[in-house]
């Protein structure tokens, strides 16, 4: 597995283009080594208390400390520490999130193997002496999939005190009165990149994660921080509008109705207890759910996705977007756990039907060459802009793990310009000018 990470790997945070200023901004890289590294990467730290501020945070210098991972022969039932007070009950958010991502990994891998019809994932399991670990699975050069990786990771680490102080200003907007020492943190996530062989079948990336701090070691009772992040995005070489609309509509409805349904169930249970008239339940439950619904989730997360996957030196997006969010904690924790679970569980129904429609379509050398050119854009984004990949390369991570998100093959041609009006030009135009698909 990857070599030991430097005990104090210093880096300068880069400005973020997102609309929020997270304490830690996670990577979209899905490799087992990278999935752990970005959990300690401070991309932006802000003392601005408004959750939806459009202001960018000022960068700071930080260090990170995570133990070296070692191979494990068999998958353990959990990667949570035995001494973790949050592991006492299987109902803890940590335990349920780990259970969710491991179940999602199993279901996605099973679906990928079923579609391929013969290819099997190679699995590597790793752990760390102080707790945490991960499972990486890669299927390469199958019948349908050129390269597919689905990985989960559970990480324990220590956050520098400056990061904690910057993230938790005092109530009057000044500096915190206390000077906490290092802040322990927990992070878990699932991340994947799926590259099909057929140029008419799109690439998919998804990543869902949960982060939580413990109280600073020398400040008992200090407030804990937690949030969810993630997203799913589609990167085709050719546009089939019914495919893109199917994909975006699936997440549109999940964003609109998942939270409503979660609140609906809670309200129904309350009303069953307090109301004697059963006919009052549907009306009151629906009103309560709608009153708590945030209608800007899909447009907000869709734009966030378009902004993040932007290849600056090309002036175009990597693909046709999807959803992306980070630092999400403005809602009830249980609600957001259900939301993240629904998003992760939506990968198969949102994506596999598209693959089933496109995997056996006939194609020629021209189609394949264009796919390889678009794969080149994928490589450019991951190596130049993806925060997890670049961080892993700078900190001496295991190179095979860091680069596993890249396609098996890619292509570059000098000054390639598709002819206006062609299917290739339509894809490029959509990457330059993001569209509203629903």
N, C-alpha and C positions, 0 to 999 in steps of 0.2 A: 504494500500500500504506500501512501505518500510519506515522504520523509518528515522528520520532525519540523514543526513550524518554529521559527525563531521566537524566543521567549518574549522579546519586545520588538515586534515587527512594526516599525514606525512608517507611517504614510501620511500624506497630506490629503485631506478630504477634498473632493471635487464638488463644485456647485451642482445642484439638482434643478431640473426643469419642472418638477412636479409641483402640484398646488399645495402640498403639505410639507412640513419639515420634520421628518421622523428622527427619533433618537438614533436608531440604526436603520439604514436602508439595506434591504436584502438584495441578493443577487438573483438573476434569472438563470444563472448557470445551474445545471442539474447534476453535475458530477459529484461523486461521493466526497472527494477532497474539497471541491469548491463549495459544496453545500454546507460544509462546516466553516470554511474560511470566512465567507461573507457575513456570517452571523456576528463576527467581531468587527466588521468594517464600519467605521463611522463615515457615512457619506455627507451627512449634514446634521448639525446640532443647532437648535434654535432656542432662545429664551422667549420667543413669542408665544403667548399662551393661546392664541386663536388657532383652532384646529384647521380652519380652511383658509389660512392666510396664503396669499400668492407671493409673499416675499420670500426670497431665497435666504438660506442661512449662511452665516459666515463660516468658512472652513477653519478647522483646528487640527493640531497634530495630536495623534493618539497612538497608543500601543495596545497590543492584544496578546492574550496568553491562552493557548489551547494545547492540550497534551497530544502527543503523537498517537496515531491510531495503529492498531496491530490486527493482523488477520485472525478470524475466528472460524472454527470448523463448522459449527452449527448455529442456526439462528436462535437467539435467546427469546424467551417469551416476552421480555421487555428490555429496553435499553435504559430505563429509568434507574437511578441509584436506589439501592436498598435502603439507604439512610435518608433518602429524599422525603421530607415530611409531606410533600404533595403526592407521594406514591402510596401513602397509607391506605387511601381509598381509591378504588377503580373509578370512582365518580369524579375525580379531580380533572380539571381541564387538561393538564399535562397528559394524564393517562388516557383520556378519551381521544385527545388529538393524535397521540402516537398510535392508538388502536385504529383510528380512522385512516391515517396515511398508510399504514401497513395493509389494511384491507383494500384500500384504493390501489396500492401497488399490485396486490394479488389479482384484483379484478381487471385492471388495465393490461397486465402482462398476459393473463388468460385470453383476453379479447384479441390482443395482438398476435398471439400464437395461433389462435383459431382462424383468424383472417389469413395468416401466412400459409397455414396448411402443412407445415413441416418444420419450420425454424423453431429453435428453442433458445430461451435466454440462458446466458452464462451468468452465474450468481457469485458475487464476492460479499462476504460478511466481515465487518470489522468492528472493533470496540476500542475504548480508551480505558486505561487503568482507573481513572477517577470517576468513571461513569460516562454513559453515552456511547453511541456507535451508529452503525448504518448498514444498509443492504443495497448494493448496486447490482443492477441486472442489465445486460446488454445482449441484444440479438443483432447479428451482423450478417449481411449478404444472404438473406433469406429469399423466398420466392416472391414475396410482396415488398418486404422491407429491406432497404439498403442498409439502414442502421437505425436501431431503436434502443433507447435507454430509459429506464424507469428506476429512480433511486429514492431512498428515504434516508433521513439522517436525524439523529437526536444528539444535541450538543450541550455540554456544560462548559462555561468559561468564566472569565473575570473581566468586568468592564472597568476601565480607568475611572478614578473619581471625578476627573474633569468632565467626563461625559455625563455622569449622573447629575452633577451640579448644574451643568448647562441645560439639562433637560428638565430640571425641577427648580425653577426660580421661586423666590419667596412670593408671598401673596401681594406685596406692594410693588412687585416688578423688579426689585433689586436682587442682589446676590443672596444666596441661601446663607443663613446664619451658621449652619453646621458645615463642617468640612469632612464629609464621609470618606472612609477609605475605599479600597477596591470593592466593586459591587458585583456579586455573583449573578450570573444569568443562565437561563435555560432557553434553548431554541430547538424547534423541530420542524421538519418540512419534507414534502415530497416534490420532486421535480423531474421533468421528462422532456425529451425531444425525440420525435418520430419522423424519420425520413423515408418515404416510400420510393420505390424504383420508378414507377410509371410517372412520366412528366405531367399527366393530367390529374394525379393524386397529390393533394397538398401536404406540406410538412406541418406538424403541430408541435407547439411547445406549451407546457403548463407547469405551474409551480404554485404550491400553497404552503403557508408557513405560519408558525405561531412563536411569539417571543415573550419572555417574561423575566423580570429581574427579581432577585431576592432583596431583602433590606441590606443596606451597607453593613459590613461586618462590625463596624464600631459605632453604628447609629441604630440600635434596636428600635423597632417600631416605626422606622421611616417608611413612607409609602412605597408600594411596589408599582412597577410599570408593566403593562402588557399591551400587545396589539397583534392583529392578524394582517397578513399580506398575501399577495398572490396574483394569479391571472392565467388566462388561456388565450393564445393567439394563433392565427392561421396564416400560413405562408405558402400560397400556391404559385405555380409557374404560369398557369392559365386560369382565367376567370370563367367559372360557371356560376352565374348569378344565383341559381337555385341552391347551390352548395353554400355560397357565402351567406345568403339570406337565412338558410337553415341554421347555420352555425351561429350567426348573430342573434337570430330570433330565439334560439334555445337559451342563450345566456340573458337575453333581454327579459324573458319571462321568469327565469330563475331569480334575477335581480329584483324584479317587481313583486313576485309573489312568494318567494321563499320566506322572507322576513314577515310578510303578512300572515302566512300560514302558521309560522312559529308563534306569533302573538295570538292568532286566532285560537290555537289549541289551549294556550294559557287562559285566555278569556273565557272560553267555553267551560273549562274546568271550574273556574271561579263562579260562573253563572249557574252551573249545575248545582253547586253547593249552596248558593244563596237564593236562587230563584225557584219559585214553585211552579211558574208557568213555563213549560218547555218551549212554547212558541216564541218566547222572548229571546231565546239563545241565539239563533242565527243573526237576527238584526243587530243586537247589541255587540256580538262578537265581531261582525264585519265592520261596524263603525269604529270599535276600539282598534282593530287592526289597521284600518285605513288612516286613522288619526296619527298613528305612529310610523307610517310608511314614508320613506324618503324617495320622492319621485325622480331625483336627479342621479341616482346610482348609475344607471346604464350610460347616459350621456357623459357623466363625469368620468367613469372608469374607461369608457370607450376612448375618449379624448386622451386620457392619461396613457393608455396603451399606444395610441398613435404617436404621442410625443416621445415616449420612452424608446420605442424601436425605430428611431430616426438615424439614418446614416448621414451624418453631417457633410462629409466630404463628397457624397453623391447627391445630396439634396433630395433624398427619397427615403421612404419607409422600407423596412425589411420585408413586410408583407401587408396583408389586408386587415391586420388588427384583431381585436377581440375585446377583452377586458384586462385591466391591470389596476391594482390598488395596493397601498401600503399604509402603515401607521394607522390602521383602522381600529379605533376603540371608542368611538363616540356613541356606540349603542351598547345594549346589554351584552355581557360576555357570553351568556348562553345563546343569545340570538346570533351573535357573530360566529360562534362555533358551529351552529346549525347551518349558517350561511356558507362558511368555508367548506363544510361537509357536502352540502348540495352542489357547490361549484366543482369540487373534486369528483363527485359521483356523476357529474354531467358530461365528463370527458368522453365516455364511451358512446352515449346516445347522440352527442353533438358531432362527433367526428367519424366513428366507424361507418355509419350509413354512407357518408361521402366516399370513404375508401372503397366500400363495396360497389359503389356505382362506377368508380373510375379505375380500379386496379387492373382490369382486363381490357381497357380500351386500347385499340391499336394505335401505334404512334410511329413516327419516322425519325430519321437522324436529325432533322431540323428541330423537332420538338424536344428531343433529348439534349441537343446542344443548348437550347434556350433554358431548359431546366438547369443545366450545369452552370450557365452564366448566373442565374438567380441564386444557385447554391453558392456561387462565389460571393454574392452580396451577403449571404448568411454568414460566411466565414469572415468577411470584412467586419461586420457588425460585432460578432462575438469576440474577435481578437483585438479590435480597436476600442469598442465602446462598452461591451458587457462588463459590468462592475465585478462580477464574480470571476470571470475568466482572467481579466487583467490583474486582479488582486492575487489569484492563485499563481499566475506566472511570476509575479514580483516577489512572492514569499516562498518560492521553492517547493511548491506542491508537486505531487506525483503527476508527471506530464500526461500519462495515459488517461488519468482521471479528469484532468483539466480539459483536455481536448476531445473527450468522448462525445460532447455535444455537436461536434462538427460532422458534416456529411462525409460519407466514404469517398465521394468524388466531387470535384468542382472544376470550373473552367473560367479562364479570363481571356478575352479577346481585346485587342487594341481598338479603342474608339468605336465600340460596337453601338450602333444606333438602329433600333427597329423601325421599319417603315411605318409612317403614320397610317392609322386605320387598321393595321393588322392586329391579330389577337395578342401578339407579343407587346405591341405598342399600348394596347388597352390595359394590360397588366401594369406596365411601367407608369402609365398615366395615373392609375389608381394608387400606386405607391407614392407618386409625387403629390397628388391631390386627393387626400383621404376622402372617402365617400360615406354618406349615410346609407346604410344598406337596408334599413327598415324604417 
